[in-house]
Amino acid sequence: MSRFVFLGVALALLVGGGSPVTAAPKTRPLVVDVDAYGADPTGRKDSTPAVVAALRQAKKVDRHRPVKVVFSKGTYQIYPERAETRELYVSNTVGADQRYRDKKIGLLVEDMHDVTIDGGGAKLVYHGLQTAFASIRSTDVTFTNFSFDYAAPQVIDATVATTGVTDGHAYRVLKIPAGSPYKVNGTHITWLGEKSPATGQPYWSGVDGLQYTQIHDPEAQRTWRGDNPLFNDVAAVTDLGGRRIRIDYTAAARPADAGLVYQMRLIERTEPGAFIWESKNVTMRSMNAYYLQSFGVVGQFSENISIDKVNFAPAPRSGRSTSSFADFVQMSGVKGKVSITRSLFDGPHDDPINIHGTYLEVVGKPGPSTLTLAYKHPQTAGFPQFAPGDKVEFATKRTMTPLAQARVTAVDGPSGMDHDKPLTTMTVTFDRPVPAGVEIGGTVVENITATPSVVISGNVFRNVPTRGILVTTRKPVLITGNRFDGMSMASIYVSADAYQWYESGPVADLTIRGNTFTRPSGPVIFVEPTNQVIDPATPVHHNISVEHNSFDIGDVTIVNAKSVGGFAFTGNTVRRLDGPAHPPYASPLFVFHGSSGLRIAHNRYDKGLNTSVVTD
């Protein structure tokens, strides 16, 4: 990871008639107006060349004073053909796959300091497959006051408008939102994405149910992963016009899914929706993220990231229920502080928030103080994981207990910006001999310098098919004042995974306080590291406190925790959704595996709840 050179606050400037001025934190920024470079706020033409030119000009003046890039309150079309292009490798996307190494970026802040992108209430409409905005090797960057959407999302939200039976054959009529072009071909539907004005070819395409489906119930306000029956036993497909498609079936039973939405997509995460890399003090504030194409907002080896008052939700009246191709927010190897506050997370295709590091596995020992380390999950590769001076921890895969710590003195590996070196391995040298117990294939290494403290406060999570928050970091974590409604999996999930995703990090100080959990699936709070050998004397996670929360539940377990040393559940209120007059619930509220230091006290429970604590 490269290091940043931060500009001082005492740069002498010459302005106006040549009078010397000393730059200070409150120096009035120079304003760069994208309209002055030919951007079109009426939305009739492509504004990409003008936006690129304005940002390049801002980069020139950025060396001398703060700069603000401004838009008018209008609509701007952003196409990928003339957007900035960079070779980049991004966590949890397509790994080292060379087909997708070049990323298109609509708004690029690169090698800049003290810059604000102020949309002034504008709406940016992105086309094709591109990253909406990025901060790369930059400091003190703010993105604010704009909405963004994609003209043709890579997710098809097909609503079952009506169902019935005609002449012994069942049928469905699907309603398709604007921005999802299609072509009926015999008994199949081809989804065409959107045609490039440059080539006349669609940016992407797929057939029928694509590769992945989840199901949304607008009336119940729930979303879950499930099988797609729309294209089973198809007899005929008819385009009825007005974005309505009739599918007739060979079967006779009337479908019982009228009103449900089948959210269908491909699975390759080719681009980050937005990207923050090797940057410091980056803020997203007062924004509407109506849709994130290909993936979510990725923070990668950066420091101090703040997301405040951002609505991650479909555009009103769009007819869509999906607002992200996968996660909303993914923080990978970030240090300093991650703050996510007062935001709405509605309609993702994976976890709204995931904060983690990355375990690299030991695959070679070329010297007494040197190891060869490898990325093990195919979606993560190609970027630096360590820099000289970083502190690391060695851990045994089977037990996930730490062996020792060391400092990095040298790294030979991928840059994150090119493919000149192997993209899945790196050679790392330490300030001391490799500790005893480190084994090829049996040991993982984590960068514990690149771990953040976290505050997640005042947010709303709904229509989520997966977990609400995933967090694995050893720094203090506070999750407070949030509302979780109808999560289809755990509302809060703590892992530390050295076998599948290799998302690293034990928690050592996690507080879950003053949140509301309504209609959850169980377990509501799930702690599940991947250690295969569990020893209560050496737990993976420590010091988890769940206090003063409100749970409105069905017959589910609230806490299922494995390998925790020190778990407190105190001052909470637990209510039954159906009321205490109904038969008692069977599920125990608390299940612990290989854990110690448990304290469950001063809670209030409805009658008929199973308040037993199961331990093993």
SULVENFEN-V372411 format. One record per run of one state. SS is the DSSP state (a for helix, b for strand, c for the rest). FROM is the first residue (numbers start at 1). LEN is the number of residues. Records with the same first field share a line. If there is no record, write none. Layout:
BEGIN
SS=FROM-LEN + FROM-LEN
END
This chain:
BEGIN
c=1-11 + 16-3 + 23-7 + 38-4 + 47-1 + 62-5 + 71-4 + 79-5 + 88-10 + 101-1 + 111-2 + 127-4 + 137-2 + 151-4 + 167-2 + 177-4 + 186-2 + 194-1 + 196-6 + 203-3 + 208-4 + 218-4 + 226-8 + 242-2 + 250-10 + 266-8 + 278-2 + 290-2 + 293-4 + 301-2 + 313-11 + 325-4 + 333-2 + 342-2 + 347-6 + 359-1 + 368-2 + 375-16 + 397-5 + 413-12 + 431-12 + 448-4 + 458-2 + 463-6 + 472-5 + 481-2 + 486-6 + 495-8 + 505-5 + 514-2 + 519-6 + 528-8 + 539-2 + 548-2 + 554-5 + 563-1 + 571-2 + 577-11 + 594-2 + 602-2 + 606-4 + 616-1
b=12-4 + 19-4 + 30-4 + 42-5 + 67-4 + 75-4 + 84-4 + 102-9 + 113-14 + 131-6 + 139-12 + 155-12 + 169-8 + 181-5 + 188-6 + 195-1 + 202-1 + 206-2 + 212-6 + 222-4 + 234-8 + 244-6 + 260-6 + 274-4 + 280-10 + 292-1 + 297-4 + 303-10 + 324-1 + 329-4 + 335-7 + 344-3 + 353-6 + 360-8 + 370-5 + 391-6 + 402-11 + 425-6 + 443-5 + 452-6 + 460-3 + 469-3 + 477-4 + 483-3 + 492-3 + 503-2 + 510-4 + 516-3 + 525-3 + 541-7 + 550-4 + 559-4 + 564-7 + 573-4 + 588-6 + 596-6 + 604-2 + 610-6
a=34-4 + 48-14 + 98-3 + 536-3
END
